[in-house]
Amino acid sequence: MKRTYRNDMSQEQKDKIAQANTGKVLSPETRRRISQSMAKYWAGLPFKPATSGATTPPPTTGTTGTTTYYTE
């Protein structure tokens, strides 16, 4: 099933995915390609609307990190 919104996965689903992926070793090239693909995917997937109908991301607190996106 394809996801409709960013934040509609249960913690149980997240835990199953994490357990299935634990211990996998990926080459740096594979990691780079996955990173590019996922950055593109998540950029186009909206947040699930709150009860108020807002579609903006939830507010974050604390310091912001930097993310590196690789381009070819």
Secondary structure, DSSP 8 states (H G I E B T S, - for coil): ---SSTT---HHHHHHHHHHHTT----HHHHHHHHHHHHHHHHT------TT---S-----S----------
